[in-house]
Every structure is written in C-alpha cells, then in structure tokens.
Amino acid sequence: MNNKLEIEIDGKKVKYDILLKVELKGEKGSYILYTNQEKNDLGDIIVYAGLLEENGEDVVIKTVKDEEKLALLDDLLAQIEKRTKKGDEKK
C-alpha cells in the first residue's frame, strides 16, 4: 500500500500521509489514520481516521462513526507515540 493519499475536497486535491493501517478480524476493509501535518490551536498535529474500502481500482474512505473503533484507533496511535518517544530517549 502506498503511504500517500490524495483526497478531493470541494474541488481541491489535498495530500495526506498515511500513518497507520489497521485490519480487524471479521471486518471488510481497513481502518487508516492519516494527516496532512495540519496543527490545531494547541499545536498538536491533527490525525484523521477513516474506513478504507478497496474494490479493484475503486477506493472509498468512509467516516468512522463507531465510538468504540475510534477509541481503539486513538489508543493504538497513543501507544505508538509513547513507544516512539521512549525510543528517542534511548538515543
């Protein structure tokens, strides 16, 4: 899978980096976390979550509305961030 994503929003193409792809047992499609490095008012990088459904050459990203899945994805991202920071401290 390519680690780049281009989405058309209001007729304008916006490029994103895919941070993480998660496949859950028994579910069709994959969940992705992606960003364009945009920051919120606190200076944190904004990360978006979507359900990626691929059907041949057609790719659709759907909004994740399930709060449990959003919490799971948020927890995974927090764990990765924590481990990455620990790895940086060891250097």
Secondary structure, DSSP 8 states (H G I E B T S, - for coil): --SEEEEEETTEEEEEEEEEEE--TT-SSEEEEEE-S-B-TTS-B--EEEEEEEETTEEEEEE---HHHHHHHHHHHHHHHHHHHHHHHH-
